[in-house]
Amino acid sequence: MPGVYSGQQYLQFYTTTTAGTKEVVTANAAFYYLDASKITDTVLLHVVTTGSVPSKTSYVQLTAFTDNTVISTYPDAIAGVQYVSFDDANLKKLMKVDAGKYEAYIPVVLKRDPSLKEKVYQLRFKIGISNDFKPGNSNHTEGVIYISDRLSQPSNWTTTFFLGAYGLVKHQFIIEQSGQPWDSDFITTLTKPVDLNAQSFYLFKFTQALKTVNAARQAAGLTELREDPLVPSTAVTFPSL
Amino acid sequence: MLNKKYNPFLLLFAAGLLAMVYSCKKDDNKITRLPDITISASTVTEKFIGDTLKLDPTIGYDNQQATFTYKWYKTAAITVNKTIYRQISDKKALVYTLDSLGTLNLKLDVTNTTTGITATSKTSFNVVSRAERGWYVLKATAEGNTDMDAFYTNASGSQITANIITAKNGAPLSGIPVDLGFTGFYTWYNPATKAFVSTNTCLIPVSAKEAMAYRIKDEKILANTEQLFFVPPTLATRNFQSLVCDPNLMTIVDNGKVSGMNPNANSFLPERSGDYNLSPYFTIAPYKYNNSNLGYILGFDKTSESFAIVRYKQTDISYFPDNYLAGSKFNYPYNISSNKMGCQLVFMGNTDGTLDSLSSSNGRAYGLLKKDNSNDMLLVGLNTELLIPARYGNGGFSPVAFKLDLPASSYPDLTSASLYAINKNNPILYFAKGNTIGFYNIDAKVYNSSMYNFGAGEEITYIKFIDAQYDSITANNFRNLVVATYLNGKYKVYRFTVLGNTLTQTGTLFEGTGRIKSLIYAVPSGYSSATFTSLSDSMYRYY
């Protein structure tokens, strides 16, 4: 009869990447797209056990940290302000892997603090040592959540993005014109895999709409749509069709 | 020195072997040989995709009784090191529908169930498209919907396949037929692999309510109306009126509004903005090898009664300013505006030749317009060189380079005709009325209202001069005036060679049921060579 490992339990984030590649679990929490009455939002982190399947309910410890190895444009989120502390007694009860299960979804609760309207905050965390788990493969034990309550440049709106350079006014414009959120998740549907057909559609649609809007603005004695109304060089534009 | 000690197991094995050999001997000391399993050769010549292959080889066993099992395999993959087979039947007689193009390798294993001995037979042959070369006709059915017939020209000679859309789609396209286009660049989203497949050679049949992309080589519908539009037009009000297949811009007009599809895309973009209502007549300039003229479609806006241009990479349509070429570039400075013409377009088509004085020019079209509140007509010559940004700037001058009044009193049959066509090599306008074809030679100003008459009751429903120089089998190329007629629920397609004022019927008469709206002579997609220009690049010949 084959033996069953029953020693130390390890925990890591679920991954589909190649072994040996470090992956930081990344999520975006944008209160901007939520109803104004909603004051919290929850991100669920998919974790898997390694080593053994828990024979009893096993609790997970997450630890926030500052990563000094990367230069970030975003300040670190503050426990109790932009997110519920990982040490919150009620939350800790939910941060668990049930007996007999090899995976679970661990909640991270984010708070709609007024500061999120001014800046995007980052919450960097890693799986810590708890009474039940030790961190598993170190390539898959870290994560980051970007928290905001304002439009912000999605992480995958890169310099080569098919709609051109990023701008808040442009971002707002395409959301209004398409009814789509244009957040990281939506952009991923157009870029992974690359859907040139959909990209052509949106580029055409926004170019056409911008022309109409600018004509109306001009008729009303306004400038063309700009990121900064006082700076002509910030006019909203899209790449050529 | 040899070891004299014998292994007892080795001795036992040798004794057993000896006993086996002895047991196989008859009394006359001859060994009984098992018969060979013979499989009659399955010789298959080239087959068409979609055909059902039936093979029933004869199995021989030296006239002895035996029971066999059968396994038919097809090649699933061939690598450097091995061939991977996939079993397709366990019956002696193979019945198999050929579902992919290319070489098909078949293997048959016949196994004697008693002895376990297997004999193998292999055969291979090519599966080819029956449909890539031939005539496709778009027709109205008796119920007023749209279907398509084909008259294939292939290794098996001419074959007719009727009602292709119904056969492949389960129903005809709803609504009356509008047009039949061709593209070599349709990009198909394959839902099975969740990947885009580029450069599919497709016919695009269009009815008033529907359109589809039909891949010719394997006779497969790649996209229906919903898939051909990112945002499909509302069905209740949908009224497709024309299709233009420029290699760089496919356009479709719905209720006068035009939508374009980029090459290598798979759906039409939103309709272009503006207060316009395009007529269903368009033309494009002759193909140039540097592709400089692709993506510029000349049309006519019924609202402003002006010629308009639908350019690729734009979100609206454009008009020509009232600027006029003159001087050394232009022999005939007519100074004719292409705007607010006081007429509506009833026909437009291009022909070889030039309306300017540049020796390298080639490209002119003629538009026939009916004057408002009158039966009189106006014929205008259009310099299609002016569509090309690289030539004269980006549509910076009026394209109208010629104007001729055609009073109904002088040209009664021309001005009241129902269909028009233009000779693609010379500026000769053909017109059809009832069962009669007439012509007007624009340069010579020769008018003939009855150059050819069909039988009584045969109504001409289609007329086009097709200059097909795009077949890689150059012997197939032709310059014919092609005419379809309708009588008592049936159509006939006639082809004529044109010599002076004489039409001489040539080739096989195509016949079928329905009423023809449009047709196309299709050939396998390919790149242009020194001896022919590809069909994709020759599509201007149809406009």
HADDOCK unambig.tbl for C-alpha pairs under 7 A between the chains (distance, minus, plus):
assign (segid A and resid 197 and name CA) (segid B and resid 265 and name CA) 5.59 0.50 0.50
assign (segid A and resid 197 and name CA) (segid B and resid 266 and name CA) 6.53 0.50 0.50
assign (segid A and resid 201 and name CA) (segid B and resid 269 and name CA) 5.70 0.50 0.50
assign (segid A and resid 204 and name CA) (segid B and resid 315 and name CA) 6.68 0.50 0.50
assign (segid A and resid 208 and name CA) (segid B and resid 315 and name CA) 5.41 0.50 0.50
assign (segid A and resid 241 and name CA) (segid B and resid 313 and name CA) 4.89 0.50 0.50
